[in-house]
Amino acid sequence: MKERLLFLTALMLLPFLISAQTLSVKDYDSGKPIANVVVYSNDKKAYGQTDINGEIEFSSFKNTDSLVFQHPAYQSARYRKEKIEAQDYSIYLREKIIHMDEALIMINRWEQKKEEIPHQLISIHPESIALQNPQTAADLLAQSGQIFVQKSQLGGGSPMIRGFAANSVLIVVDGVRMNNAIFRSGNLQNVINLDPNVIGEAEVVFGPGSVIYGSDALGGVMDFHTRMPEFTESDKLAFNAEAMSRYSSANQEKTLHANVSLKGKRLSSLSSFTYSNFGDLRAGANRPESYPDFGKRYQYVIPAHNEDSLVRNPDVNVQAPSGYSQFNLMQKIRTKLSNKTELVYNFLYSTTSDIPRYDRLIVNNDEGLPEDAEWYYGPQDWMMHSLRLGLYQHTIWYDEAKLTTAFQTFEESRNDRGFGSDRLRTRTENVNAYTLNLDADKKLNENNQLFYGAELVYNTVASEAYRKNITSHEVTATATRYPDGGGNYLSAAAYLNYRWNFDPRFTLNTGLRYSYIKLNTQFEDKSFYDFPYDEIEVNTAALSGSAGLVYRPNSSWQLNLLLSSGFRAPNVDDVGKVFDSEPGNVVVPNPQLSSEYSYNLEIGTSKQLEDKLKLEATVFYSQLRDAMVRRNFSFNGQDSIMYDGELSRVQALVNAGQAYVYGMSINAVYQIFSAVSLQTSLNYTSGRDQEEDAALRHAAPLFGQTTLSYQKKKLKSSFIVRYNGGLSFDNLAPSEQNKPHLYTEDGALAWYTLNLIGSYQFNDHLLISGGLENILDKHYWPYSSGIAAPGRNLIVSLRAKF
């Protein structure tokens, strides 16, 4: 009787036991759950999809012989029922190294499928950042192999994209433009303000982006998204913490990072801080045979109040002084006001110590003595407060809309003192930047979608300067870098972008933007320079457009054609700066300066051969009209004026007519085996000023990298070859030829490096990574850089999660 009762009880409980059984789908390498995996039976009569925890009920598949598992980012798999049961209902999928249906956010501030986008673009994910271990956001971009980065000093990094750089490429952080009214046309280092440890994703779109982002987006747009606080599914508050420490031998880097997350159902927070200390950078010791002494640092100056000391450098490969430190903070708060409304507050702060301007400190006079005893940037401070309201509901006007307001402050200073002089000059700039953005999208039907928005930007600029006697501490006035009466910059714009899938194989993207810009600067003190005007005012407007066609002959092949225009309006730096561009030349204001325009043609293709090989290629041509370039000029009828006690040739930014840039990019990924892949990229750019028949400064030489990667379960490793072509001295831009101390007689030399990196995930809580860069200890200077690249560099990093 008991046996029969137990049997009946088990029979009654069996359906509940079966229904309670869940199937888990996880990443083969990390063991993390995979959401949105489509699971279906071999006869396709039963199907489902994994939830956010990577789980799906198994009961609906009880009568099937085998199951198929599919996800866009993972290799498809088929498992028989008995094997699933033998693996305790856990399935592991391998991530695809090659996949075409990648979703991106960058193009129109909203997520959009890559197969609908005609632009060339790249996306950098946190997993890549953790493996590569970049010291700064500039290094993060350079390690992609598709963006060239120049450095004037260790604390720097100026991205060059398609022959454009500095204020001709746009930096966007969480939807807010970082470019401000004093971003200069020379190399610009502000991207290092961003902390790579809090980047959730970085995306770069190549070519003009003025339709969505307005002025400055001539060469491309770098869009950085910081990590977003996450919500929980339950009412219980969750707590997470992460910590990271890193050491690099080339500059004795010591970095500490920590972040803390509090997650609720409707309210979440993410707090982060990072501190880095970088010592003087050691360059490679293996120099080219033709130039065995190039770049050696035999001596350097130790500044003193009474007398500057010129001391012998014990290691000629150590570039002293070049070290600095940096501190970053982030606080992000996210709340659900309702199921259809979200509010996100974001606070970002970055500051540095003094940063030595190494390219100026290695300049000697005719007597072989240093020109400067001191030349450094003061603390580079940046702070941003932003508040974003997100609306997610279907209305007659929008399906999704975002209203973003932001306030940024920038402070930077330049400090220099001649060797043996007792007068230290300090020039300080402060910028307040206010922005207001409205962005919305409306899906008209399955094949038609509108993206539209408006932007208001307002900047104020204050510039101060003084000289201080380092012995007596007496302070005297000196000329400011920008007009001493201050300046302001206003931009107002509206845009409309339209996407039309008029055929399953075709997508048309078109857009227009109208921008109005007004600028004003005031000159009050004319005791240093007798300016023939009291103020400069610029009023300009621009209409930008783009039209792109995407053709997909089949699911593995895509062809892109893009026509686009971009513009850059003069800012306070362009119009009002008085600054020595290089020894012997001085740049003066030009009240007649107007906007420059770019017209771009781009053709791209991508082809995927099964799941083994993916090829991408892009060719482009950009024509510049009324391009802003530096030219000889006159000031009060004189071609030379006294500047800092030296008779200097007067120059100014002018609209010099026409210039062109063209180039190509080739990228390939080949999955040799399931755990082994080969990836390569090659980039070529060339540009000329047609009026002067001279090379453009920011057109980098041929460069690229090839990576052999191995990835299996918890281990990731890559062997990377980075390479760069050379430029003869005669083919350098005129501004670069004026810096002979940065080049050899043969100009910029070609170079290559061998690098090995790897990581091992011990468990869900601990990751160790590191590498050996520049294994051969090559001595090389990236094009246009004022400091040699790191020599052999050992990197060790430890990341922990709690």
N, C-alpha and C positions, 0 to 999 in steps of 0.2 A: 504493500500500500504506500509506504514511504517513497519507494523508488518511482512509482507511478506519479505521485504528487510532485516530486522533484522534476520529473520529465515534463509534466504539464506546465509547471512554473517556468522552466527554462524555455519551453516552446512559446509561452506567452511573452517572455522578456526578449526573445531573439529579435523581433522587429525593432525594438527600442535600442538594442545593442548595435544592430546594423546601422540604424539611422544616426546613431551617435558617432559612428566611425567617420573620421575626416581624413582626407588626403592632403598632405602638405607638399608644396612645390618650392624648392630652394635653389639658390645660386650654387653652382658646383664649386666655385672657388672660395666664396666668403661664407657660405652656409646661411645667408640672409634670405628671408622669404621673398617670393616674387609675386606681386599682385598682377591682376589682369591677364593671367595665363588662360588661354582658351583650351578647354579639355573636352574631347568628344570621343565617342565610341567608334570602333572600326566600321560599323555599319551606318554611322552618323545619325542614329536614332536617339541617342542620348548625348547631351552636351551641357556645358556650364563654364563658369569663369571663376578663378580664384579671387578671394577677397583681399583686403589690405594686409591681412596676415599671411597671405599666400596659401590659404586653405579653401577646400571645397568638399562638400559632403560626398562620400563615396557610394552611398546607398543607391543613387540613381543609375549607377554603372554596374550594379551587381550581376546583370545578365549578359555582360559583354565579355568577349575573349581578350580584347586588348584596348588600350587607350592611346590617343594621340595628344601630344602637348605642343602648343604653338604660342609664341610670343615674338613680336617684331625684333626685339633685341637679343633673342636667344635662339640657339639651334633647335629645330624641331626634333621631337623624340617620340618613339612608339614603345610602349611597355606592355607585356602580357600580364594578365590579371595575377597569375601566380607569382610573378616577379615583384609586382607591387606589394603583394601581401608579404613576401619574404623580406622586403626592405622596410617593413613596419610602416607601410603607407607613406613613405617619404620618397619623393622624386627629385633628382638633381639635374638641372639644365646648365649647359655651357653657354656663356655669353658669346654672341657673335662678335667677331672682330670687325666684320664688314656688314653694314646694313644701311639701306637707303632711306627708310621712312623715319628719319629723325625729326622731332618737333623742336622748333626754336622760337624764341621770343622776340628777337632783336628787330626784325624788319619793320614791323608796324606797332611796336610796343605791346603786341599781343602774340600769343602762341600761334604758330602757323607751321604747316608741314613743309619740310624741306623740298619735297617734290613740287611744291607750288611757288617756289622762290627762284627768281632768275639771277640773283646776286651770288657772287663768290663769297663764301663765309667760312669761318671756323668756329668751333665751340670747344672750350676748355672746361673740364669737369673736376670736381674735388678729388676724385680718385687719382687723376693725373697730377694734380698739384701735390698730393701727399707723396707720390712716387718720385717726382722730379725735385722736390724740396727747394723751390725758388726762394732766394733771400728777400726779394722785393717783387712788387707787381710788374716792374719792368722786366725782370728776369723771367717771370711767368710767361710773358708774351714772347720773349726771345726763344724760350725753350720749345715753342710750338713749331719752330723751323720755317715759319711762313711770314714772320715779322722781323725786320731788322731793327736792332736797338743800338743807338749811339750813347756813349757816356763821356761827359766832359770831366767827371770826377767819380769816385766810388759811390758817393751818395747821389746818384743820378740814373737816368735812363730815358732817352728820347726816342719813341717808336717812329720808324719811317715806314709809310705805307704807300706803295705805288708812286714813289717820287715826291711825296708830301710828308711833312712832319710839323711838329710844334703846333702853332695855331691854325694849321691847315688840316689837322686831323682832330676829331672830336672825342672827348672822354665823357662818358655818361655813367653815373653811379645811381643805381636804383631809380632810374627814370629821370634823374636830374642832371643837367649839363654842368660839368665842372669848369669848362673853359670860361674864363672871365675876361674883363676889359684890358688886362695887362699881359695876357698870354702873348709871348713874343714870337717873331718869325725865326729867330735863332733856335738852337736846340733847347728843349723845354723838359724839365725834370719832374713835373708835378705828379706824374703817374705813381711815383714811389710813395705818395701820401696814402695809398690804399694798402691795406693789410691782406696779403694773399691767403692768410689763414682763416679769413672769414668770407672768402669768395665762395658763393654757392655755385656760380657759373660765370664764365667770362666768354663773351661772344664778340667777334670782330667781323664787320661787314666791309668788304673792300670796294672802293670806288665812291662816288658822290652819294651822300645820304641827306642832302639838303631838303628833300621833300618832307621828311618826317622830322628832321632835327635842325634845319635852318643853317645859319652861317657857320663856317669853319669846317664843315664835313666834306672837304674836297677829296682827300685821299681815302677816307674811310671813317668808320665809327667804332670805337671800342666801348662796348656796353658791359659794365660790371654789375652783377647782381649779388649782393651780400646775402648770407644765409637767412632764411626766414624761420621764425619761431613756429613750432608745430603744435597742433591741438591733439587732445586725446579723445577717444571714443566714449570714455566713461566719465563719471562725475568726480572720480578720484584724481587728485593732483599728482603729477609725475615729476620727478627730479632727475636730471642728467648732468654730468660734468665731463669735460674733456681737458686734457693737458698735453702739452708737447714741449720737448726740449730738443735743441739742435746745435751741433758744433760743426764748423767748417774750418779747415786748417789754413786755407790760403790767406784769409784775413782774420783768423782767430775769432770767427763769429761765435757768439753765445746768444742764443735766442730762447726765450721762455714764452709760452702761450698757454692761456687757459680760458675756457668759456663755461658758462653755467646756464642750463635751460630749465625753466619752470613751465610745465604744460598742464593746462586745464582744458575743459570742454569748450569754453568760450573766451578764455583769456590765457595768453602765453607770453613768455619773456625769454630773451636771449641776451646775455651779458658776456662781453669778451674783452680781454686785454692781451697785448703782445709787447714785449720789450726785447730789443736787439742791440747788441753792442758789436760793432765791427772795428777791428784794428786796421793798421796800415796793410794795404794789399800787396801780397808778394806776386810778382809776375813770373812767367816761365823763364828758365835759365838757358834753354836751348834755342839760340838765335840763328837766323839764316847765316850761312857761311859768308855771304857778300857783305853782311852788316853785323859783325860780331859784337859791336859795342852799342848798337842802337837801343835806346831806351834805358841804358844803365843809369842809375841814380847814384852818382859818386858822392854827392854832398847835399846837405839841405840846411835850411836856416832854423836856428832856435831863437825866436823873438825874445828880446829883452828890453827893459825900460831904458837902460842907459846905452847899451850897444848890442846890435844884432850879432849873433855868433854863427859863423859858417862852419859846420862840423862835418867830419868824414862819416859817410854812411857805412856801417859795418857789413851790410849786405846790399850790394848794388841792385839786387832784384826786388828789394822792398821799396815800394813807392811811398816815401814819407814826405810830408804828412798827407794821409788820405782817409784815416779812420774817422768814424762818427758813430752816434747812437740814435735810436728811434724808438718812439713809444706810441702805441695805437690803442684806442678805446672804441668799443661799440656797445650801444644799448638799443635793443629793438623790442617794442611792445606791440602785440597784435591782439585785437579783440573783435569778436563777432557781435555787432550791434543787433543783428537779426540773422536769419538764415540766408538773407540776400544782401546783407550790408556788412562791410568789414572796414576797420580802421587800423592803420599801421603807423606808429611813430618810430622814427629812426634817428639815432644820434651817432655821429661818427666824428672822431677827433684824432688828429695826428700831429706830432711835434718831433723835432729832431734837435740834436745838439748843433753846434757850429759845424759846417761842412766845408773842409778845405777845397778850394777850386784848383785842383791839381794841374790842369793844363796851363794855368797862369803862373803857378809857382815854379815851373820848369823852364820859364823863359829867361834867358841871360842877356845882358847888355853887351856892347862891343868889347868891354874889358873882361868879359867872362864871368861877371858877377851877376847874381839874381836881380831881376828887375824889381821884384816885390819880396819883402820880408813876410808879409801877411796878405792873403787874399782868400776870403772865406765867405760863404753864405751864413748869415745868422740863422737862428732857429727857424725852420720852415713850418709854420703853423697853419693848420687847416681844420675847420670845424663845420659840420653840417647838421642842421636840424631839418627834418622833413616830416610831413604829415600827409598820408595818402588815404583818401576815402574811396573804397571800391564798392560799386553797385553792380549786382549780378542778378538781373531779372529781365524778362522779355517785355519791352515796352515798344511803343510806336517809334521812339527815337533811338533806342539802343537795346542791345542784349547785355552788354557789359560796358561800364564806364568807370574812369578813374579821374579823380581830382587830386592833384598833387601840388602842395605848396612847400617851398623850401627856403631856408636862409643859410647862407654860407659866409664865413669870414676867412680871409687869407691874409697872412702877414709874412713878409719875407724881407730880408735885408742883405745888402752887399757891403762888405768891409774890406778895405785894401790900404796898404801902407808900403811905400817904397823902401827898398833895402837901405838901411842907414838913416832913414827919415824918422822923425819923432811925431809925425802927424798921421793919425789914423782917420780915414774918411769912412763915414757910415751913412748909407742911404737906405731908408726904410719905406716900404710900400704897404699900405693897408687897403684891402678891397672888401666891401660888403656887397654880396650878391643875393638878390631876391628873385625867385622864379615862381610862376604859377602855370600849371599845365592842366589842360582838360583833354582827355583822350577817350574815344568811344568807338565801338564797332557795332554794326547792325547787319545781321544776316537777312538779306531780302528773301532768299529762298535757298534751296540746296546748292545752287551754282553761283550765286551772286552775293557779294559781301562788301560793305562799305566800312572804311576806317577813316575817322575824321577827328580833328581836334584844333586846339588853339594854344598859344604860348605867349606869356608875357615875361620879359626879363629886364631887370633894372640893376645896374651896378654903380656904386660910387667908389671913387679912387682918391686916396690921400697920400701925398708923397712928401717926405721930410728928409733933410740931410744936414750933416754937420761934420766938422773936423775937430778931433780931440788931440791935444798934445799929451802923449803918453808919459811924459816926464813931469810937466807942470800941471797937467789935467785941465788946462785952459781949453775952452770950447769956443769955436768960431763957426760962422755960417759958411756954407758952400752950396753950389748949385744942386738942385734936386734932379732926380732921374726923369721925373714927369713934371708937368706944369704945377707949380707950387700952389696955385689957387684951387687945385682939385679938378676933378673931372667926373662926368657921369655918362652912362651908356644905357640907352633904352632900345629894346627890340620888341615888336608886337607882330604876331604872325598867326595865320590860320592855314590848315592843310586838309586835303581830301585825297584818300587813296581808295581805289576800286579794284576788286579781284573778281574775275569772271571765268568760271570753268565752262566755256561754251562747247566743249566736247570732252569726252573722257580722256582724250590724249592731250588737250590743250588747256593752258591757263594763261589768261591775260592779266597783267598787273599794270595799272596806270595811276598816276598821281600828280597833284599840283600843290604848290605852296606859295603864298604871298607873304613877304616879310617887309616890314618897315623898320628902319634903324635910324636913330638920332643920337648924335654924340656931341658933347661940349666939353672943352677944357679951358681953364682960365690961367693967364700969365699975370702975376702980380709983381714980383720982384725981378726987375730987369738989370740989376747991378752986375750980374755975372755975364749975361748975354743980352744985347740990345735987340730984343725981338721986335720986328716991325708990326706987331699986332698984339692985341690984348687978350684975344680969345680965338679959338678955332672951333668952328661948328660944322658938322657934317650931317647932311640929311640925304638918305638914300633908300631905295626900295629895290626889291628883286623878286622875280617870278621864276620859280624852279619847277622842273617837271621831270617825269620819268615814264617810260613805257617799256615793259618787259614781257616777253613771250616765252613760255615754257612748253616744250613739245616732248611728250613721252610716247615713243613708238611702241614700247612695251614696258613691262614692270621693271626691267633691269637697265633701261637706257633713258637718259634725259638730255635734252638739248636746250640751251638757254640763249636768248638774244635780249640785250638790254641797251636802251638808249636813255641817258640821264644827264641832267645838268646840275651844277652846284655853284655856290657863290661864297665868298668871304668878304664881309664888310669891314672897313677899317675900324680898328679899336683904338683905345687911348695909347697903347704902346706903338702902334703904327704911326699915329698922327703926331703925338706930342713928345716922343722920347728924345732926350739928349744924352748920348751914351757913346763911349769909345768902342766901336765894333771890333777892332783889333788895333794894336799899336800903330800909330801914324795916321789913323782915320777916325773921324768923329761923325756920328749920325745926328742930323738935326731934323726938326719938325718940317712936314710938308703939308700946308693947309689945303692943297689941291688934290690930295689923295682920294681915290674913289674905290669902289668895290672891284674885285677881280672875279672872273667867271670861268667855269670849267665845263666842257662838253665832252661826254664820255660815250664811247662805243665799246661794248663788251660781249664776247661770244664765249660760251662755256659748254662743256659736255661732261657727262659722267656715265660710265658704263660698268655694269657689274656682270661678271661671268660666274654664274652659279653663286656659290657661297665662298669662292676661293680668291677671286681677284676683283678689285675695284680700281678703276682708272678715272682720274679727273684732270681736266685741262681747261685753262682759261687764257684767252688773249684779250688785251685791252688797248685802247688808244684814247688819250685825253688831250684836248686842245684847250689851252689857256688863253683867254682874252683879257687885256688890261691887267696882266699879271703884276703883282706887287714884288718888285725886286730892288735891290740896293744899287744905286748908281751915283756917280759923281754929281755933285750939286753945288749950289752957291748959297751963301748966307750974307745978306746985305751987300750983294754984289761981289763977294770975295769967295775964291775957291778954296782957301785955307784960313783957319783961325787958330788962335792959341787955345789949347785944351790941356789942362793939368800941366802947364808949363812947357808944352811941346807943340810946335807948329804942326797941325793935323789937317789932312785933306778932308774937305767937307763932302759928306755923302748923305743921301736920304732915300727912303722908300718912295718909288715912283711907279706909276702904271706904265710899264715899259713895252706895251704892245702885245706880242704873242710869244708863247712857248708851247712845247708839246712834251708829252710823256707817253711812252708805250712800253709794253712788256708782256710777259707770260708767266704762268704758274702751272706746274705739273705735279700731281700727287698720285701716288699709287700705294695700294695695300694688297699684300698677297699672303693668304693664310696657307703656309707650307704644310703644317700638320695642325691637329686640333689645338695643340698647346704652343705652337711656334708660328710667328708671323713676321713679315718683312714690310716695312713702311718707308717710303722715301718721298721727299719733296724737293723741288728745285724752282727757284724764283729768279727772274731776270727783269731788270728795269733800266730804261735809258731815257734821258730827257735833256732837252736843250732850250736855251733862251735864243729864239730865232733872231732877235734884234742884235744881240751881241755875238751870236754864233758861239756860245759858250755852254758848257755843261751846267745842268741844274744841281744845286748843292745837295739836295736830299734824295737823289736817285742813287741808291746803294748798288754796289757791284753784285754780280751773280752770287747767290748764296743758297744754302739748303742743308738738309741733313738726311741721313739714312739710319733707320733703327731696326735692329733684329731683336724681337721680344720673345720671351718664354714665360708662359703663365700656366701654372698647374696648382689647383687647390689654393693653398695658403701662400704660395711663392710667386712673386712677380719679379722679373729681371729684364733689363734691356741693355744691349750694347749699341752705342750711338756714335756715329761719325758725323761731325759737324764740319762744314767746309765753306770757304768764302773765296771768290775770285779777287783779283787785284785790279787797280787802276793806275795807269802810268801818270806821272806828274803832269804831263801836258794835257791829259784828259780830265784832270781835276777841275772842279768849279773854281772861278777866280778867288772866291772867299777862302777856299781851302788852300790855294796856292800861297795865300798870304800868311799861312801858318806852317812854314817849312820845318819847324821843330817837331811837328807831329808826323812827318812823313820822311821817307828815305829819298834818295835821288831818283829812285825808280817809282816814287809815288806810294800808293797804298799797296802793300804786298799781299799776295794770296796766302792762305793758311788753311790748315785742317787740324782737328783734334779728335782723339779717341777717348770715349767716356763709357763708364760702366755704372749702372745704377740698379738697385733692387730693393725689395721689401718682403717681409715675412709676417703674416698675420698669425700670431700664436693662438689667439682665441678672440672672442668678441670684444675683449677689453684691452688687448695689447698688440701694437704694431711697431715693428722696428724696421727702419729703412735707412738707406745710405748709398754711398757710391764713391767712385774715384773718377774725378773729372780731369781732363787734359792729362791723360796718363803719361804721355811722352814729354810733359813739361815744356811744351812749345811756348816761345815768346812771340806774341802777336798783338797787334793793335787793330781792333775792328775799325772799319772805315769811319773817318771823321771824329773818332774818339780822342779824348785828351788824356787818357790813361790806358795803360796796357791791360789786357785781360788777365784773369787769374791764371797762375801757373798750376802745377799739379795740386789737386784739391781733394782732400779726404772729407767726406760728409757723413755724419752719424746723427740719426734722429730717432727719437722714441716718442710714440703717441699712445696715450692711455684713455680709456673711457670708463666712466663709473655710473 
